[in-house]
Amino acid sequence: YGGADLRDYGNLIVIDHDGGFATVYAHNQVNLVTRGERVSKGQVIAKVGMTGIAETPYVHFEIRQNAKAKDPLAFLQ
């Protein structure tokens, strides 16, 4: 998914991964990939922004498995 249709997330990208996983990146200044595009490890997908209800520039990041939020620290260590 790529767009700004979900309330409070601003410009949003959702990337599907194997095993029912998805990563979510929100409040982007601009999305640099489009829906259906295949992305590669290390590819720049967006520019940090301040959209939706954000008051300062930052990236809202989530890891989801089967639509349930997971603690990202377990995956990033």
All heavy atoms as a GROMACS GRO file, in nm:
protein
  594
    1TYR      N    1   0.086  -0.118   0.000
    1TYR     CA    2   0.000   0.000   0.000
    1TYR      C    3   0.089   0.122   0.000
    1TYR      O    4   0.192   0.128   0.066
    1TYR     CB    5  -0.090   0.001   0.124
    1TYR     CG    6  -0.165   0.132   0.139
    1TYR    CD1    7  -0.284   0.152   0.072
    1TYR    CD2    8  -0.115   0.234   0.217
    1TYR    CE1    9  -0.352   0.272   0.082
    1TYR    CE2   10  -0.182   0.355   0.229
    1TYR     CZ   11  -0.300   0.372   0.162
    1TYR     OH   12  -0.367   0.491   0.173
    2GLY      N   13   0.048   0.223  -0.068
    2GLY     CA   14   0.113   0.352  -0.063
    2GLY      C   15   0.008   0.460  -0.084
    2GLY      O   16  -0.071   0.452  -0.177
    3GLY      N   17   0.003   0.556   0.007
    3GLY     CA   18  -0.095   0.663  -0.009
    3GLY      C   19  -0.116   0.739   0.120
    3GLY      O   20  -0.041   0.724   0.215
    4ALA      N   21  -0.222   0.819   0.121
    4ALA     CA   22  -0.252   0.902   0.237
    4ALA      C   23  -0.399   0.892   0.274
    4ALA      O   24  -0.458   0.986   0.325
    4ALA     CB   25  -0.214   1.047   0.208
    5ASP      N   26  -0.458   0.775   0.252
    5ASP     CA   27  -0.602   0.758   0.275
    5ASP      C   28  -0.637   0.719   0.419
    5ASP      O   29  -0.752   0.730   0.458
    5ASP     CB   30  -0.658   0.651   0.181
    5ASP     CG   31  -0.640   0.689   0.036
    5ASP    OD1   32  -0.649   0.809   0.005
    5ASP    OD2   33  -0.617   0.599  -0.046
    6LEU      N   34  -0.541   0.673   0.498
    6LEU     CA   35  -0.570   0.631   0.634
    6LEU      C   36  -0.553   0.748   0.730
    6LEU      O   37  -0.446   0.809   0.737
    6LEU     CB   38  -0.480   0.514   0.676
    6LEU     CG   39  -0.497   0.387   0.596
    6LEU    CD1   40  -0.398   0.281   0.641
    6LEU    CD2   41  -0.639   0.334   0.609
    7ARG      N   42  -0.656   0.777   0.802
    7ARG     CA   43  -0.659   0.891   0.894
    7ARG      C   44  -0.545   0.885   0.995
    7ARG      O   45  -0.512   0.780   1.048
    7ARG     CB   46  -0.793   0.892   0.966
    7ARG     CG   47  -0.812   1.011   1.053
    7ARG     CD   48  -0.950   1.011   1.113
    7ARG     NE   49  -0.958   1.121   1.208
    7ARG     CZ   50  -1.025   1.117   1.320
    7ARG    NH1   51  -1.095   1.012   1.350
    7ARG    NH2   52  -1.025   1.219   1.400
    8ASP      N   53  -0.485   0.999   1.021
    8ASP     CA   54  -0.380   1.020   1.122
    8ASP      C   55  -0.243   0.964   1.087
    8ASP      O   56  -0.151   0.979   1.166
    8ASP     CB   57  -0.423   0.965   1.259
    8ASP     CG   58  -0.546   1.035   1.314
    8ASP    OD1   59  -0.570   1.151   1.278
    8ASP    OD2   60  -0.618   0.972   1.394
    9TYR      N   61  -0.227   0.899   0.973
    9TYR     CA   62  -0.097   0.844   0.935
    9TYR      C   63  -0.026   0.926   0.828
    9TYR      O   64   0.089   0.902   0.798
    9TYR     CB   65  -0.111   0.700   0.886
    9TYR     CG   66  -0.130   0.601   0.996
    9TYR    CD1   67  -0.258   0.565   1.038
    9TYR    CD2   68  -0.022   0.544   1.060
    9TYR    CE1   69  -0.277   0.473   1.140
    9TYR    CE2   70  -0.039   0.452   1.162
    9TYR     CZ   71  -0.167   0.418   1.202
    9TYR     OH   72  -0.185   0.327   1.302
   10GLY      N   73  -0.094   1.022   0.767
   10GLY     CA   74  -0.032   1.099   0.660
   10GLY      C   75   0.007   1.009   0.545
   10GLY      O   76  -0.060   0.910   0.516
   11ASN      N   77   0.117   1.041   0.478
   11ASN     CA   78   0.168   0.957   0.370
   11ASN      C   79   0.221   0.828   0.430
   11ASN      O   80   0.307   0.829   0.517
   11ASN     CB   81   0.279   1.028   0.292
   11ASN     CG   82   0.226   1.145   0.214
   11ASN    OD1   83   0.118   1.139   0.157
   11ASN    ND2   84   0.302   1.253   0.210
   12LEU      N   85   0.172   0.717   0.380
   12LEU     CA   86   0.196   0.586   0.441
   12LEU      C   87   0.242   0.485   0.337
   12LEU      O   88   0.194   0.487   0.223
   12LEU     CB   89   0.064   0.538   0.503
   12LEU     CG   90   0.056   0.398   0.560
   12LEU    CD1   91   0.134   0.391   0.691
   12LEU    CD2   92  -0.089   0.361   0.583
   13ILE      N   93   0.334   0.398   0.378
   13ILE     CA   94   0.376   0.285   0.296
   13ILE      C   95   0.363   0.160   0.381
   13ILE      O   96   0.407   0.158   0.496
   13ILE     CB   97   0.522   0.299   0.248
   13ILE    CG1   98   0.536   0.418   0.153
   13ILE    CG2   99   0.570   0.171   0.181
   13ILE    CD1  100   0.679   0.449   0.116
   14VAL      N  101   0.304   0.056   0.325
   14VAL     CA  102   0.299  -0.076   0.388
   14VAL      C  103   0.366  -0.173   0.292
   14VAL      O  104   0.325  -0.183   0.176
   14VAL     CB  105   0.155  -0.122   0.418
   14VAL    CG1  106   0.156  -0.260   0.481
   14VAL    CG2  107   0.084  -0.022   0.508
   15ILE      N  108   0.468  -0.243   0.340
   15ILE     CA  109   0.539  -0.340   0.257
   15ILE      C  110   0.508  -0.480   0.307
   15ILE      O  111   0.527  -0.510   0.426
   15ILE     CB  112   0.691  -0.315   0.260
   15ILE    CG1  113   0.722  -0.177   0.203
   15ILE    CG2  114   0.765  -0.425   0.183
   15ILE    CD1  115   0.867  -0.138   0.208
   16ASP      N  116   0.458  -0.565   0.218
   16ASP     CA  117   0.432  -0.705   0.250
   16ASP      C  118   0.561  -0.785   0.241
   16ASP      O  119   0.639  -0.767   0.147
   16ASP     CB  120   0.329  -0.765   0.154
   16ASP     CG  121   0.189  -0.715   0.180
   16ASP    OD1  122   0.154  -0.694   0.297
   16ASP    OD2  123   0.114  -0.697   0.082
   17HIS      N  124   0.580  -0.875   0.339
   17HIS     CA  125   0.696  -0.964   0.343
   17HIS      C  126   0.646  -1.107   0.354
   17HIS      O  127   0.529  -1.132   0.381
   17HIS     CB  128   0.784  -0.931   0.465
   17HIS     CG  129   0.832  -0.790   0.468
   17HIS    ND1  130   0.950  -0.750   0.409
   17HIS    CD2  131   0.778  -0.678   0.525
   17HIS    CE1  132   0.966  -0.620   0.429
   17HIS    NE2  133   0.864  -0.574   0.499
   18ASP      N  134   0.736  -1.203   0.337
   18ASP     CA  135   0.700  -1.344   0.353
   18ASP      C  136   0.655  -1.373   0.496
   18ASP      O  137   0.686  -1.299   0.589
   18ASP     CB  138   0.820  -1.433   0.318
   18ASP     CG  139   0.857  -1.428   0.171
   18ASP    OD1  140   0.769  -1.396   0.089
   18ASP    OD2  141   0.974  -1.456   0.140
   19GLY      N  142   0.583  -1.482   0.514
   19GLY     CA  143   0.544  -1.528   0.646
   19GLY      C  144   0.434  -1.448   0.712
   19GLY      O  145   0.421  -1.450   0.834
   20GLY      N  146   0.357  -1.374   0.634
   20GLY     CA  147   0.249  -1.295   0.690
   20GLY      C  148   0.294  -1.165   0.754
   20GLY      O  149   0.217  -1.100   0.824
   21PHE      N  150   0.418  -1.126   0.732
   21PHE     CA  151   0.472  -1.003   0.790
   21PHE      C  152   0.449  -0.883   0.699
   21PHE      O  153   0.446  -0.896   0.576
   21PHE     CB  154   0.623  -1.016   0.815
   21PHE     CG  155   0.658  -1.100   0.934
   21PHE    CD1  156   0.685  -1.234   0.919
   21PHE    CD2  157   0.663  -1.045   1.061
   21PHE    CE1  158   0.717  -1.313   1.027
   21PHE    CE2  159   0.695  -1.122   1.170
   21PHE     CZ  160   0.722  -1.257   1.154
   22ALA      N  161   0.436  -0.767   0.761
   22ALA     CA  162   0.430  -0.640   0.689
   22ALA      C  163   0.502  -0.536   0.774
   22ALA      O  164   0.501  -0.542   0.897
   22ALA     CB  165   0.286  -0.597   0.666
   23THR      N  166   0.568  -0.442   0.707
   23THR     CA  167   0.628  -0.327   0.776
   23THR      C  168   0.553  -0.203   0.732
   23THR      O  169   0.509  -0.192   0.618
   23THR     CB  170   0.778  -0.313   0.747
   23THR    OG1  171   0.802  -0.322   0.607
   23THR    CG2  172   0.858  -0.422   0.819
   24VAL      N  173   0.538  -0.109   0.828
   24VAL     CA  174   0.458   0.011   0.806
   24VAL      C  175   0.546   0.132   0.832
   24VAL      O  176   0.616   0.138   0.934
   24VAL     CB  177   0.336   0.013   0.902
   24VAL    CG1  178   0.254   0.139   0.885
   24VAL    CG2  179   0.252  -0.113   0.884
   25TYR      N  180   0.540   0.230   0.743
   25TYR     CA  181   0.618   0.354   0.753
   25TYR      C  182   0.521   0.470   0.730
   25TYR      O  183   0.465   0.481   0.621
   25TYR     CB  184   0.729   0.358   0.648
   25TYR     CG  185   0.812   0.231   0.647
   25TYR    CD1  186   0.771   0.119   0.576
   25TYR    CD2  187   0.931   0.225   0.718
   25TYR    CE1  188   0.846   0.003   0.576
   25TYR    CE2  189   1.007   0.108   0.719
   25TYR     CZ  190   0.964  -0.002   0.647
   25TYR     OH  191   1.039  -0.117   0.648
   26ALA      N  192   0.501   0.555   0.830
   26ALA     CA  193   0.400   0.661   0.819
   26ALA      C  194   0.459   0.798   0.845
   26ALA      O  195   0.569   0.811   0.899
   26ALA     CB  196   0.287   0.634   0.917
   27HIS      N  197   0.383   0.901   0.810
   27HIS     CA  198   0.418   1.043   0.823
   27HIS      C  199   0.531   1.082   0.729
   27HIS      O  200   0.608   1.173   0.759
   27HIS     CB  201   0.452   1.080   0.969
   27HIS     CG  202   0.340   1.054   1.063
   27HIS    ND1  203   0.219   1.119   1.054
   27HIS    CD2  204   0.328   0.966   1.166
   27HIS    CE1  205   0.139   1.074   1.149
   27HIS    NE2  206   0.202   0.981   1.217
   28ASN      N  207   0.539   1.016   0.615
   28ASN     CA  208   0.643   1.046   0.516
   28ASN      C  209   0.616   1.181   0.449
   28ASN      O  210   0.501   1.214   0.420
   28ASN     CB  211   0.646   0.938   0.409
   28ASN     CG  212   0.657   0.800   0.467
   28ASN    OD1  213   0.726   0.778   0.566
   28ASN    ND2  214   0.588   0.705   0.408
   29GLN      N  215   0.722   1.254   0.424
   29GLN     CA  216   0.708   1.379   0.348
   29GLN      C  217   0.663   1.345   0.207
   29GLN      O  218   0.575   1.410   0.151
   29GLN     CB  219   0.841   1.454   0.344
   29GLN     CG  220   0.835   1.581   0.261
   29GLN     CD  221   0.971   1.648   0.250
   29GLN    OE1  222   1.074   1.588   0.277
   29GLN    NE2  223   0.971   1.773   0.213
   30VAL      N  224   0.726   1.243   0.151
   30VAL     CA  225   0.691   1.197   0.016
   30VAL      C  226   0.724   1.048   0.007
   30VAL      O  227   0.825   1.003   0.061
   30VAL     CB  228   0.765   1.278  -0.094
   30VAL    CG1  229   0.914   1.262  -0.086
   30VAL    CG2  230   0.715   1.241  -0.231
   31ASN      N  231   0.634   0.972  -0.055
   31ASN     CA  232   0.661   0.831  -0.082
   31ASN      C  233   0.737   0.820  -0.213
   31ASN      O  234   0.699   0.882  -0.312
   31ASN     CB  235   0.529   0.753  -0.091
   31ASN     CG  236   0.455   0.748   0.040
   31ASN    OD1  237   0.512   0.774   0.146
   31ASN    ND2  238   0.328   0.712   0.034
   32LEU      N  239   0.842   0.740  -0.214
   32LEU     CA  240   0.925   0.726  -0.333
   32LEU      C  241   0.901   0.594  -0.406
   32LEU      O  242   0.967   0.566  -0.505
   32LEU     CB  243   1.073   0.738  -0.295
   32LEU     CG  244   1.112   0.870  -0.229
   32LEU    CD1  245   1.258   0.867  -0.184
   32LEU    CD2  246   1.086   0.987  -0.323
   33VAL      N  247   0.807   0.514  -0.356
   33VAL     CA  248   0.767   0.390  -0.423
   33VAL      C  249   0.616   0.394  -0.444
   33VAL      O  250   0.545   0.470  -0.379
   33VAL     CB  251   0.809   0.265  -0.342
   33VAL    CG1  252   0.960   0.254  -0.336
   33VAL    CG2  253   0.749   0.266  -0.203
   34THR      N  254   0.569   0.311  -0.535
   34THR     CA  255   0.426   0.308  -0.566
   34THR      C  256   0.369   0.168  -0.537
   34THR      O  257   0.443   0.070  -0.528
   34THR     CB  258   0.401   0.343  -0.713
   34THR    OG1  259   0.473   0.251  -0.796
   34THR    CG2  260   0.445   0.485  -0.743
   35ARG      N  261   0.239   0.163  -0.526
   35ARG     CA  262   0.170   0.037  -0.499
   35ARG      C  263   0.207  -0.068  -0.603
   35ARG      O  264   0.208  -0.041  -0.723
   35ARG     CB  265   0.019   0.062  -0.501
   35ARG     CG  266  -0.059  -0.060  -0.463
   35ARG     CD  267  -0.206  -0.031  -0.463
   35ARG     NE  268  -0.274  -0.145  -0.403
   35ARG     CZ  269  -0.392  -0.138  -0.348
   35ARG    NH1  270  -0.457  -0.024  -0.345
   35ARG    NH2  271  -0.446  -0.245  -0.296
   36GLY      N  272   0.239  -0.187  -0.554
   36GLY     CA  273   0.273  -0.298  -0.642
   36GLY      C  274   0.420  -0.303  -0.681
   36GLY      O  275   0.464  -0.403  -0.738
   37GLU      N  276   0.494  -0.199  -0.649
   37GLU     CA  277   0.636  -0.197  -0.683
   37GLU      C  278   0.713  -0.291  -0.591
   37GLU      O  279   0.690  -0.296  -0.471
   37GLU     CB  280   0.690  -0.055  -0.668
   37GLU     CG  281   0.836  -0.039  -0.705
   37GLU     CD  282   0.883   0.105  -0.694
   37GLU    OE1  283   0.799   0.197  -0.692
   37GLU    OE2  284   1.005   0.125  -0.688
   38ARG      N  285   0.806  -0.367  -0.648
   38ARG     CA  286   0.893  -0.453  -0.569
   38ARG      C  287   1.009  -0.368  -0.516
   38ARG      O  288   1.067  -0.291  -0.592
   38ARG     CB  289   0.946  -0.566  -0.657
   38ARG     CG  290   1.011  -0.677  -0.580
   38ARG     CD  291   1.050  -0.789  -0.675
   38ARG     NE  292   0.951  -0.892  -0.691
   38ARG     CZ  293   0.922  -0.985  -0.601
   38ARG    NH1  294   0.981  -0.982  -0.484
   38ARG    NH2  295   0.834  -1.078  -0.627
   39VAL      N  296   1.038  -0.380  -0.387
   39VAL     CA  297   1.147  -0.302  -0.328
   39VAL      C  298   1.259  -0.395  -0.284
   39VAL      O  299   1.237  -0.513  -0.258
   39VAL     CB  300   1.099  -0.214  -0.210
   39VAL    CG1  301   0.999  -0.111  -0.258
   39VAL    CG2  302   1.042  -0.297  -0.098
   40SER      N  303   1.380  -0.340  -0.274
   40SER     CA  304   1.498  -0.416  -0.237
   40SER      C  305   1.553  -0.368  -0.104
   40SER      O  306   1.533  -0.252  -0.065
   40SER     CB  307   1.607  -0.398  -0.344
   40SER     OG  308   1.561  -0.439  -0.469
   41LYS      N  309   1.624  -0.456  -0.036
   41LYS     CA  310   1.690  -0.421   0.089
   41LYS      C  311   1.780  -0.300   0.067
   41LYS      O  312   1.857  -0.296  -0.030
   41LYS     CB  313   1.773  -0.540   0.138
   41LYS     CG  314   1.843  -0.517   0.269
   41LYS     CD  315   1.919  -0.642   0.310
   41LYS     CE  316   1.992  -0.621   0.439
   41LYS     NZ  317   2.065  -0.743   0.480
   42GLY      N  318   1.766  -0.200   0.152
   42GLY     CA  319   1.849  -0.080   0.144
   42GLY      C  320   1.794   0.028   0.051
   42GLY      O  321   1.847   0.139   0.047
   43GLN      N  322   1.687  -0.001  -0.020
   43GLN     CA  323   1.628   0.096  -0.111
   43GLN      C  324   1.560   0.207  -0.032
   43GLN      O  325   1.491   0.182   0.068
   43GLN     CB  326   1.526   0.028  -0.201
   43GLN     CG  327   1.457   0.120  -0.299
   43GLN     CD  328   1.360   0.046  -0.390
   43GLN    OE1  329   1.364  -0.077  -0.401
   43GLN    NE2  330   1.272   0.121  -0.454
   44VAL      N  331   1.577   0.331  -0.073
   44VAL     CA  332   1.508   0.443  -0.011
   44VAL      C  333   1.364   0.442  -0.060
   44VAL      O  334   1.340   0.447  -0.180
   44VAL     CB  335   1.577   0.578  -0.045
   44VAL    CG1  336   1.501   0.694   0.016
   44VAL    CG2  337   1.722   0.577   0.003
   45ILE      N  338   1.269   0.435   0.034
   45ILE     CA  339   1.128   0.423  -0.003
   45ILE      C  340   1.049   0.551   0.024
   45ILE      O  341   0.940   0.568  -0.028
   45ILE     CB  342   1.061   0.304   0.068
   45ILE    CG1  343   1.068   0.319   0.220
   45ILE    CG2  344   1.123   0.172   0.021
   45ILE    CD1  345   0.985   0.219   0.296
   46ALA      N  346   1.104   0.639   0.108
   46ALA     CA  347   1.032   0.762   0.143
   46ALA      C  348   1.129   0.862   0.204
   46ALA      O  349   1.241   0.826   0.240
   46ALA     CB  350   0.921   0.731   0.243
   47LYS      N  351   1.082   0.985   0.217
   47LYS     CA  352   1.155   1.089   0.288
   47LYS      C  353   1.081   1.119   0.418
   47LYS      O  354   0.958   1.125   0.420
   47LYS     CB  355   1.166   1.216   0.204
   47LYS     CG  356   1.253   1.200   0.081
   47LYS     CD  357   1.270   1.330   0.010
   47LYS     CE  358   1.360   1.311  -0.111
   47LYS     NZ  359   1.385   1.438  -0.179
   48VAL      N  360   1.157   1.135   0.526
   48VAL     CA  361   1.097   1.163   0.656
   48VAL      C  362   1.016   1.290   0.649
   48VAL      O  363   1.056   1.389   0.588
   48VAL     CB  364   1.206   1.175   0.764
   48VAL    CG1  365   1.147   1.223   0.896
   48VAL    CG2  366   1.276   1.043   0.783
   49GLY      N  367   0.899   1.287   0.711
   49GLY     CA  368   0.812   1.402   0.703
   49GLY      C  369   0.741   1.432   0.833
   49GLY      O  370   0.777   1.384   0.940
   50MET      N  371   0.635   1.509   0.819
   50MET     CA  372   0.557   1.555   0.934
   50MET      C  373   0.414   1.572   0.885
   50MET      O  374   0.368   1.682   0.862
   50MET     CB  375   0.615   1.688   0.984
   50MET     CG  376   0.565   1.731   1.118
   50MET     SD  377   0.653   1.876   1.175
   50MET     CE  378   0.569   2.005   1.086
   51THR      N  379   0.343   1.460   0.867
   51THR     CA  380   0.207   1.466   0.814
   51THR      C  381   0.109   1.409   0.915
   51THR      O  382   0.149   1.361   1.021
   51THR     CB  383   0.196   1.389   0.682
   51THR    OG1  384   0.219   1.251   0.708
   51THR    CG2  385   0.293   1.440   0.579
   52GLY      N  386  -0.016   1.407   0.880
   52GLY     CA  387  -0.118   1.356   0.971
   52GLY      C  388  -0.124   1.444   1.094
   52GLY      O  389  -0.130   1.566   1.084
   53ILE      N  390  -0.115   1.385   1.212
   53ILE     CA  391  -0.119   1.462   1.337
   53ILE      C  392   0.020   1.483   1.396
   53ILE      O  393   0.034   1.528   1.510
   53ILE     CB  394  -0.212   1.395   1.441
   53ILE    CG1  395  -0.164   1.255   1.476
   53ILE    CG2  396  -0.356   1.393   1.391
   53ILE    CD1  397  -0.237   1.192   1.594
   54ALA      N  398   0.125   1.450   1.321
   54ALA     CA  399   0.262   1.466   1.370
   54ALA      C  400   0.294   1.613   1.395
   54ALA      O  401   0.254   1.700   1.318
   54ALA     CB  402   0.361   1.408   1.269
   55GLU      N  403   0.366   1.639   1.503
   55GLU     CA  404   0.405   1.776   1.536
   55GLU      C  405   0.552   1.803   1.507
   55GLU      O  406   0.595   1.917   1.506
   55GLU     CB  407   0.374   1.803   1.683
   55GLU     CG  408   0.223   1.800   1.710
   55GLU     CD  409   0.190   1.829   1.855
   55GLU    OE1  410   0.280   1.867   1.932
   55GLU    OE2  411   0.071   1.815   1.890
   56THR      N  412   0.631   1.698   1.487
   56THR     CA  413   0.772   1.709   1.449
   56THR      C  414   0.800   1.601   1.345
   56THR      O  415   0.729   1.501   1.339
   56THR     CB  416   0.866   1.690   1.571
   56THR    OG1  417   0.843   1.560   1.625
   56THR    CG2  418   0.843   1.795   1.677
   57PRO      N  419   0.906   1.618   1.265
   57PRO     CA  420   0.940   1.514   1.167
   57PRO      C  421   0.984   1.385   1.236
   57PRO      O  422   1.063   1.388   1.330
   57PRO     CB  423   1.056   1.574   1.088
   57PRO     CG  424   1.051   1.720   1.114
   57PRO     CD  425   0.991   1.736   1.251
   58TYR      N  426   0.928   1.274   1.195
   58TYR     CA  427   0.969   1.143   1.245
   58TYR      C  428   0.909   1.035   1.157
   58TYR      O  429   0.820   1.061   1.077
   58TYR     CB  430   0.928   1.124   1.391
   58TYR     CG  431   0.782   1.099   1.414
   58TYR    CD1  432   0.734   0.970   1.434
   58TYR    CD2  433   0.690   1.203   1.416
   58TYR    CE1  434   0.599   0.946   1.456
   58TYR    CE2  435   0.555   1.180   1.438
   58TYR     CZ  436   0.511   1.051   1.457
   58TYR     OH  437   0.377   1.028   1.478
   59VAL      N  438   0.958   0.913   1.175
   59VAL     CA  439   0.903   0.798   1.104
   59VAL      C  440   0.824   0.714   1.204
   59VAL      O  441   0.876   0.675   1.308
   59VAL     CB  442   1.015   0.711   1.042
   59VAL    CG1  443   0.957   0.584   0.980
   59VAL    CG2  444   1.093   0.789   0.940
   60HIS      N  445   0.700   0.689   1.173
   60HIS     CA  446   0.620   0.593   1.250
   60HIS      C  447   0.647   0.459   1.185
   60HIS      O  448   0.621   0.439   1.066
   60HIS     CB  449   0.472   0.630   1.241
   60HIS     CG  450   0.383   0.529   1.304
   60HIS    ND1  451   0.342   0.538   1.435
   60HIS    CD2  452   0.328   0.415   1.255
   60HIS    CE1  453   0.265   0.434   1.464
   60HIS    NE2  454   0.255   0.358   1.355
   61PHE      N  455   0.700   0.363   1.262
   61PHE     CA  456   0.740   0.233   1.210
   61PHE      C  457   0.669   0.123   1.288
   61PHE      O  458   0.663   0.126   1.411
   61PHE     CB  459   0.892   0.216   1.224
   61PHE     CG  460   0.942   0.080   1.186
   61PHE    CD1  461   0.943   0.040   1.054
   61PHE    CD2  462   0.990  -0.007   1.282
   61PHE    CE1  463   0.990  -0.086   1.018
   61PHE    CE2  464   1.037  -0.133   1.248
   61PHE     CZ  465   1.038  -0.173   1.116
   62GLU      N  466   0.615   0.026   1.217
   62GLU     CA  467   0.550  -0.090   1.278
   62GLU      C  468   0.594  -0.216   1.206
   62GLU      O  469   0.621  -0.213   1.086
   62GLU     CB  470   0.398  -0.083   1.266
   62GLU     CG  471   0.331   0.029   1.336
   62GLU     CD  472   0.180   0.028   1.315
   62GLU    OE1  473   0.124  -0.076   1.272
   62GLU    OE2  474   0.118   0.132   1.342
   63ILE      N  475   0.596  -0.325   1.281
   63ILE     CA  476   0.607  -0.459   1.222
   63ILE      C  477   0.480  -0.531   1.261
   63ILE      O  478   0.441  -0.533   1.378
   63ILE     CB  479   0.730  -0.536   1.273
   63ILE    CG1  480   0.859  -0.466   1.228
   63ILE    CG2  481   0.727  -0.681   1.224
   63ILE    CD1  482   0.986  -0.532   1.277
   64ARG      N  483   0.414  -0.590   1.162
   64ARG     CA  484   0.290  -0.664   1.187
   64ARG      C  485   0.304  -0.805   1.132
   64ARG      O  486   0.366  -0.825   1.028
   64ARG     CB  487   0.172  -0.594   1.121
   64ARG     CG  488   0.145  -0.458   1.183
   64ARG     CD  489   0.019  -0.394   1.129
   64ARG     NE  490  -0.021  -0.285   1.215
   64ARG     CZ  491  -0.108  -0.294   1.314
   64ARG    NH1  492  -0.166  -0.408   1.340
   64ARG    NH2  493  -0.137  -0.190   1.388
   65GLN      N  494   0.249  -0.900   1.206
   65GLN     CA  495   0.242  -1.038   1.158
   65GLN      C  496   0.097  -1.080   1.164
   65GLN      O  497   0.034  -1.074   1.270
   65GLN     CB  498   0.328  -1.132   1.242
   65GLN     CG  499   0.329  -1.273   1.186
   65GLN     CD  500   0.419  -1.367   1.265
   65GLN    OE1  501   0.442  -1.348   1.383
   65GLN    NE2  502   0.469  -1.468   1.197
   66ASN      N  503   0.045  -1.122   1.049
   66ASN     CA  504  -0.097  -1.158   1.038
   66ASN      C  505  -0.186  -1.047   1.095
   66ASN      O  506  -0.277  -1.072   1.172
   66ASN     CB  507  -0.123  -1.292   1.106
   66ASN     CG  508  -0.041  -1.404   1.044
   66ASN    OD1  509  -0.024  -1.409   0.922
   66ASN    ND2  510   0.013  -1.491   1.126
   67ALA      N  511  -0.154  -0.923   1.058
   67ALA     CA  512  -0.229  -0.802   1.094
   67ALA      C  513  -0.219  -0.764   1.241
   67ALA      O  514  -0.286  -0.670   1.284
   67ALA     CB  515  -0.375  -0.813   1.051
   68LYS      N  516  -0.135  -0.831   1.320
   68LYS     CA  517  -0.118  -0.796   1.461
   68LYS      C  518   0.017  -0.730   1.482
   68LYS      O  519   0.121  -0.780   1.435
   68LYS     CB  520  -0.128  -0.921   1.549
   68LYS     CG  521  -0.266  -0.982   1.547
   68LYS     CD  522  -0.275  -1.100   1.642
   68LYS     CE  523  -0.414  -1.160   1.637
   68LYS     NZ  524  -0.428  -1.273   1.726
   69ALA      N  525   0.017  -0.618   1.555
   69ALA     CA  526   0.141  -0.545   1.583
   69ALA      C  527   0.236  -0.630   1.667
   69ALA      O  528   0.194  -0.699   1.759
   69ALA     CB  529   0.110  -0.415   1.655
   70LYS      N  530   0.364  -0.624   1.634
   70LYS     CA  531   0.470  -0.695   1.706
   70LYS      C  532   0.570  -0.592   1.759
   70LYS      O  533   0.585  -0.484   1.703
   70LYS     CB  534   0.543  -0.792   1.613
   70LYS     CG  535   0.456  -0.903   1.558
   70LYS     CD  536   0.422  -1.000   1.668
   70LYS     CE  537   0.348  -1.120   1.616
   70LYS     NZ  538   0.322  -1.219   1.718
   71ASP      N  539   0.641  -0.628   1.865
   71ASP     CA  540   0.746  -0.542   1.918
   71ASP      C  541   0.862  -0.542   1.820
   71ASP      O  542   0.925  -0.646   1.798
   71ASP     CB  543   0.792  -0.593   2.055
   71ASP     CG  544   0.900  -0.507   2.118
   71ASP    OD1  545   0.948  -0.411   2.053
   71ASP    OD2  546   0.936  -0.536   2.232
   72PRO      N  547   0.895  -0.429   1.757
   72PRO     CA  548   1.000  -0.428   1.654
   72PRO      C  549   1.139  -0.457   1.710
   72PRO      O  550   1.225  -0.504   1.637
   72PRO     CB  551   0.992  -0.287   1.595
   72PRO     CG  552   0.921  -0.206   1.694
   72PRO     CD  553   0.831  -0.298   1.771
   73LEU      N  554   1.163  -0.432   1.838
   73LEU     CA  555   1.296  -0.455   1.894
   73LEU      C  556   1.338  -0.602   1.881
   73LEU      O  557   1.455  -0.631   1.861
   73LEU     CB  558   1.302  -0.410   2.040
   73LEU     CG  559   1.299  -0.260   2.061
   73LEU    CD1  560   1.303  -0.227   2.210
   73LEU    CD2  561   1.413  -0.192   1.988
   74ALA      N  562   1.243  -0.693   1.892
   74ALA     CA  563   1.274  -0.835   1.879
   74ALA      C  564   1.326  -0.870   1.740
   74ALA      O  565   1.396  -0.968   1.723
   74ALA     CB  566   1.151  -0.918   1.913
   75PHE      N  567   1.291  -0.791   1.640
   75PHE     CA  568   1.330  -0.817   1.502
   75PHE      C  569   1.451  -0.736   1.459
   75PHE      O  570   1.515  -0.769   1.359
   75PHE     CB  571   1.213  -0.785   1.408
   75PHE     CG  572   1.093  -0.872   1.432
   75PHE    CD1  573   0.994  -0.829   1.518
   75PHE    CD2  574   1.081  -0.995   1.372
   75PHE    CE1  575   0.881  -0.908   1.542
   75PHE    CE2  576   0.970  -1.075   1.395
   75PHE     CZ  577   0.871  -1.031   1.481
   76LEU      N  578   1.483  -0.631   1.530
   76LEU     CA  579   1.589  -0.539   1.488
   76LEU      C  580   1.721  -0.562   1.562
   76LEU      O  581   1.819  -0.498   1.530
   76LEU     CB  582   1.543  -0.394   1.508
   76LEU     CG  583   1.419  -0.355   1.427
   76LEU    CD1  584   1.375  -0.214   1.462
   76LEU    CD2  585   1.445  -0.368   1.278
   77GLN      N  586   1.723  -0.650   1.659
   77GLN     CA  587   1.846  -0.673   1.734
   77GLN      C  588   1.935  -0.772   1.666
   77GLN      O  589   1.897  -0.858   1.597
   77GLN     CB  590   1.814  -0.718   1.876
   77GLN     CG  591   1.742  -0.609   1.952
   77GLN     CD  592   1.704  -0.653   2.094
   77GLN    OE1  593   1.719  -0.767   2.132
   77GLN    NE2  594   1.653  -0.560   2.170
   0.00000   0.00000   0.00000
